[in-house]
Amino acid sequence: MLQRAVVTGASSGIGAATVRLLAELGWSTVAVARRADRLAALAAETGAHAIVCDVTDEAQVAAMAREVAETGGADVLFNNAGGALGTESVERASNDDWRWMFEVNVIGLRTVTAALLPVLRDAARAHGWASIVNLTSTAGHGSYPGGGGYNAAKFAARAVTEVLRLELAGEPIRVMEVAPGLVHTEEFTLNRLRGDAESAAKPYADVVPLTAEDVARVVVSALEQPPHVNQDLIVLRPVAQSSVFHTHRGPLTPKA
């Protein structure tokens, strides 16, 4: 049975962790991202087939999809590419930041999915199933001050996922959403805060957050369920985070 997964945003964080875990489990992987040097290092480490591609560029995405088809196809697409910029209020936010967040989190997701659906259908015809996993966020399930653009983009990505599941009804293609809460990766918050390392460390102070590897394990577990099992929505948070509004800081102890 074909086990080949395309992972976008694979050059760091959750994407790279997922490629590593899939490789450990014997999957063939296609690592897709913008940064050629990081992709080359990941490919050398894991044996992944690396494709340099910006998911916001339709021509690059079309070329990526052709290369996937020509090099063996794929039965899994993990739409992981995304990101956030800024924590300004709706009143003070930059439209350019909002446009970028929509381009990468929503338009890029749609572009990659549309380009690879023929490849996934070929896999489904050959052995009966294929899967799409979209990484969203708890920011797509609960809004918070300063999150306007990212909230809006992830709510939209969530809606696209739900619509896609309806539109693919009757086909053997699973459509799943994984929505993590507080995850500590090397770049996400640092990029969001435009390189301010001191501020980027604050959300993770005195708390044990999720790691990229934690999220990767959940994604891969969903993929390795029997093919008739579709986990429509998986929300995962660290135990210390009970909602987007509340994160307990300090030791976790049973009440007296």
N, C-alpha and C positions, 0 to 999 in steps of 0.2 A: 504494500500500500504506500502511495506517495505520502511523504511527510516533509513538505518543503514550505517554509513560512517566509513571507516578505514582512520585514519589520522596518517601518519608517522612523525617523528620528533616532537612528541606531548608533550615533556617534558618541553618546554619553547617557548617563542616567538610566531610566527604566528601559529604554530601547536597547542599550548595550547589555544590560543585565539579562534581558529576555533572550537576546541572541546567544549569550554565554550559556544560559540554562538549557535552551533548546539544543545547542550543540552537545552539551554534556549528556543529554538524553537520547542522542542519536539522530536528531532532526537535521535536515539540510536547511540552511538559512540564506536569505538574501538580505543583506544589511544595506539600508538606503539612508542617506543623509547628505548634507551639503559639504561637510569637511573631509576632504580626501585623505589627509594625513591620519586623522583619527580612524577613518574607515579602514585604511590600509593596516593599521595596527590591530584593529579588531579582527580583520580577516586573517592576519597572520596567526593570531591567538586561537581562533575558533574554526578556521576553515570556511568561514562565510564567504559567499559571493558578494562582493562589494559593488554598489552602483552609486556614483555621485549624482545626486538629484535634489533640486529644490522643489518641494511639493507645491509651492506657489507658482511655479513656472509650467504652464500646460505643455509646452513643447518638450521640456525635460521629462515630465511625467509620462508622456506618450512614448518617448524613447526608452525610458525605464521599463514600461510595461512590455514593449517589444522584446527587450533583452531578457526579461523574466521568461517570456513565452519561448524564446529561442534557446534558452539554456536549461530547459527542463520543466517549466511551468511552476505552479504553486497551488496548494490547496488551502493555504491560510494567508490572510492579510491582517496584520496588526497595525492599525492606524494609531501610531504613538506620537508622531510629530505634533508639536504644539508649543505653547508658551504664553507668558504674561509679560506685560510691560506697564509699569507704573502702579501707584496706589492712590492717585489723585481722585478727588470727588468728581461726580458727573459734571458739575459746574466748571471745574478747573482742568479736566482731562484734555489730553491732546487727541484730536481726530486722527492724526497720523498713527499714534499708538493703537487706537481702536481699530483702524483699518488693518494694521499689521496683525493684530490678534484675530480678526475675522478671517483674514487671508490664510493664515497658517492653521488655525483651529477648525475652521468651517469650510472655506472654499477649497483649501488644500485637501482636507479629508474627502470632500465630494469628488474632487478631480482624480485623486488616486483610486478611490473606490470605483468610479466609472471606468477608468482605464484598465483596471485589473479584473473587473467582473467577467469579461470573456475568458480570461485565463482560469479563474475560479470555476466557471461553468464547465470548462474542458475537464478540469480535475474531477468535478462532481459527476460528469458523464462517465469518466473512466473508472471511478471506484466508489461512487455513490454519495459523496458528501464534500462540502467545503465550508470554511468558516471565515467570518469577519469579526474582529474584535476592535472596538473603538475605545480608546482611552479618553475619558472625559475627566470629571473631577467632582468632588462634593460641591465645588463652586458652581456647578451646573444644576444643583439640587437645593441650594440655599444661598441667598444673597447676603452680602455684608458690606458695610461702608468702605469705600475705597476700592471695591472690587468691580465696579460697574462694567468696564469693558470686558474683563475676563469672565465675570458672571454671565454677561450677555452672550459671549462667544461659546462658553461651555453649555449654557442652556440651549443654544442653537445646535451645537454638536449632538447633544442629547436628543433633540427633536429630529435631526437628520437620521440618527440611529433608529429611532422608533418608526419613522416613515419608511426607511429602507427595509425594516423587518416586514412591514405590511406589504410593500411592493414586491418583495421576494417570496411572499407566501405561496406555497405549492412547489417551491424549488428546494432541493436538499442542501440549502446553504444557511448555516446558523449565523445569526447576527446578535452579537453580545456587546454589552457596555460594561466597562470596568471604571468605577469612579472612586479614586483614592482621596483620602483626606490629607492630613499633614504628612508629607514625604520629604525627607532630607536627601537631596541629591547635590552634586557639586556645583550645579549651575542654575537651577530654576529660579530660586529667590535672588541669587546674586544678579542674574540677568534682569529680573523684574525690577530690582532696585538700582539698576544701571551701574553695577560694580561697587556699590557701597557695602563692603564686607562686614563692617560693624553692625549696620542695620540688618543685613541679611542673616546674621547669626541669632538675632533676637527671637524670632518665632520658635526656635528650637532650644531655647534656654530652659533648663530644668525640666525637660520632658524627654521621653524616649519616643521619637517619631518612627514612622515607617521608613524603611530603606527601599532603594530601587530593587534590591533582591527580593524583598517581601512582596512587592507588587508583581514582579516577574513570576514568582511561584504561583500566585493566584491566577495570573493570565494563563500560564502553562497548564495548571490544573483544570481550568475551564476547557482548554483545547483538548485535553486528554480524557475528558468524559466520553461515554459512548456517543456516537454521532447523532443519535436521536434526542440527546439531552441538550437543550439550549438554556443556558443561564442568562436570561434576558438582561438582568442588571445585578452587578455585584458592587456593593458599597463596602469599602474597607477603610478603617481608621485605626490609629493607635488607641489602645485602651484608654489612655489619658484624655483623648479628645472625644467628648460626648456629642458635640455638634460643631458646626462651623463657627458658632458663637462662644464655645466654652472649651478650653483646654486646661486641664489640671496641671499645675506646675509643682514639682516636688515629688517626694516619695508617694507611691500608691500603697495605702495601708488599710486593712480591714477596720471597720468601725467597731468600737467597743460594744 
